[in-house]
Amino acid sequence: MDAEFTANAAATAAIFGVFGMAWFGWAQEAPPKAWRPWLGVGSVLSLAAAVAGGVVTVRTWDEGSSVDDRTGPVFGVIVLIEVVLCAAGAIWLQRTGRASLVPAWVALIVGLHFFPLAPLLGYPALAIWAVLVTLVAVAGVAVARRYDLTPSAVVGAGTGVTLLIGATTALVHALT
């Protein structure tokens, strides 16, 4: 399940760390009080993973990467589609009075975009994170409703934890 290139695993750790921190931040919109310190810890650990992943990426980039002249444009198109779908869905949910579901929508699209990236980047572990983030997006809304929590708290924390674990795993792959 390792990435073909060390730099790809390290870059995954950096990217997942940055976005893990963002998701922990989104979860802080309206979480239960008891969650607040844990969300802060998750943010700090995500930042540490992002920095460590960034350092290893810089140190290993010359060793090769699966992002090249062939895969780079496809990667860009996949990310562009992800961003457009996230924005369009968020605008639609806002305009239809369902703004509380925006975090679940964004997590769903984020999770789904990992599916085509896994084979493109030669990093099968991304499929695992695709499944987990997608499940958090879908189950998070039901859990939030069941326990009278905001979707941002449940989906944000769940996605943050998932990406932090993914960042840590990718960093271990990069360092071994």
GITA-V392648 format. One record per run of one state. SS is the DSSP state (hx for helix, st for strand, lp for the rest). FROM is the first residue (numbers start at 1). LEN is the number of residues. If there is no record, write none. Layout:
ss: [SS & SS]
from: [FROM & FROM]
len: [LEN & LEN]
This chain:
ss: [lp & hx & lp & hx & lp & hx & lp & hx & lp & hx & lp & hx & lp]
from: [1 & 6 & 28 & 33 & 64 & 71 & 96 & 99 & 122 & 125 & 147 & 151 & 176]
len: [5 & 22 & 5 & 31 & 7 & 25 & 3 & 23 & 3 & 22 & 4 & 25 & 1]
